[in-house]
Every structure is written in structure tokens, then in C-alpha cells.
């Protein structure tokens, strides 16, 4: 059995025109902790960067403040335990 995949909603903070802005965001990740998402999940952080910031933004820092709702939507495939029948 693989690791769980979560669908979450939460709050993310970024800087726009030298003022912090907070937005509601959705996240799909294997991690359910905001710190782990920011550290390990490059795909989610790239998507949030593209969604929240403009291409000309000089300061590209996005911080996930908290996870408000969490729901497990599936699991990853564990290749070591998956057997292929012939």
C-alpha cells in the first residue's frame, strides 16, 4: 500500500507591492503539514507561485500559513509491492 494523497484548503501569504497578502488556496499533496509542503512538494509550490504572483514579481516568497480542511483522496502506487500478472 502506498502513501496517502490529500486534498486540502488553507491560507497562503505572499508579498505584493511590499504588503503581505493572504489568500485561500487549494492544495493536493502527499504531505499534510504546511512546513512539509513548503519544503518537499515543489510541484504545489510552483503552482501556487504561478497562480498568486505575476511574472515580474521580484520577491517570490509564498508561505502556507495553515491547513483548514483536509481530505484523503487516494494513495500513491508502491512499485515494490505491485505485482504484474502474466
BELZIBEL-V232679 format. One record per pair of residues at least 6 apart in sequence whose ideal C-beta (glycine too) atoms are under 6 Angstrom apart, sorted by the first residue. I is the first residue (numbers start at 1). J is the second residue. If there is no record, write none. Layout:
I:J  I:J
This chain:
2:75  2:76  2:77  2:78  3:30  3:76  4:72  4:75  5:30  5:73  5:74  6:29  6:32  6:70  6:72  7:28  7:71  7:73  8:27  8:67  8:70  9:26  9:68  9:69  10:64  10:66  10:67  10:68  11:22  11:65  11:66  12:23  12:25  12:62  12:64  13:20  13:22  13:63  13:65  14:21  14:52  14:62  15:59  27:44  29:37  29:41  29:44  31:37  31:41  32:70  34:64  34:67  37:44  37:64  38:64  48:62  53:60
